[in-house]
Amino acid sequence: MIKEVKGDILMSDSKTIAHCVAPMDHFDSGLALSLRENYPAMVKGFRAYCHTHHPKAGEIWVWGGVGGIRIINLMAQEPAPSENYKGHPGKASISSLEKTLKNLVKFIETEKPQNVAIPKLATGVGGLEWNEVRQSIYKYLDALDTPVFLYTTYNKGIKAQEG
């Protein structure tokens, strides 16, 4: 059950936000940067997780914060090309995105969040085309009973009409 909305995802009523990153991502642009600024403990936890588990593109990592907020990091992008992860992350692929979406579906079916907010996944730094991404999102998430708020247009400081 997907509802496309316009607005600022950080103003969402949803306590569960999913977004795309790369393993060992620096969270230095776009929504990832805003999440880093709002939830610095999430980034610290993500880096510790990556150093310990060495995740690959296609995996997800979920962080829980104060007030029940959960950030689902969908690793649709390739890690930075250096073995020390000091470069910029690689691009996303549809196959990695779809693996993360399958993992997101498993998470939603198991954890049963009230709803989930997601942006236009992997279309910024990830470099994917929105039409292809949109098809994948609908393919995997539309049959869920959980409402998914798909933020198709970013309007800073504007609360979306999710209800």
Order of alpha helices (4+ residues) and beta strands (2+ residues): beta-beta-alpha-alpha-beta-beta-alpha-beta-alpha-beta
